[in-house]
Amino acid sequence: LVACAGLVSLFATIWIVGKQSFPIDRMPQFGSAREVGYLLAINKAESEYARTYMHGFSPNLAVLGEPGKGAKPNASAAGLLDEFVSAGKAAGYRYMFTPGPMDSEGKMSSYSISVEPLRNGCGSSFLMDQTGVIHRTNEPRAATVLDPVLN
């Protein structure tokens, strides 16, 4: 419980400091600003990846990460996300990427990302797909498309 209280305090601070970065209609409740910010960054990175490499969306978060030292961004290491999010863990949350099916041209046409706290019950869970629609639950379970949408 103490760890959860510490996380809530940290997220409240992040929310207060970072609230200028979010349009007011997308501003989440306390404790969610960082996760929603990462989801929006992933959505933007996926769109950029699809435009740049013409393969559709990425097959996983790792390919959106930084290329090796001295290497140029490419389809296997696009340099669009930091090393934490692209590794699937950031700020006490796990980011689980699920690619959708390939379309008739062999391009990844959809994806979803589930975000859950590493410590069960210590934060909200989220779900976002390629449309950028974000669902949220405060219950200790994965968010689904049936959960409320953050507007």
Salt bridges, closest charged atoms under 4 A:
GLU48 OE1 - ARG51 NH2 2.88
GLU105 OE1 - LYS107 NZ 3.72
GLU139 OE1 - ARG141 NE 2.89
ASP147 OD1 - ARG141 NH2 2.64
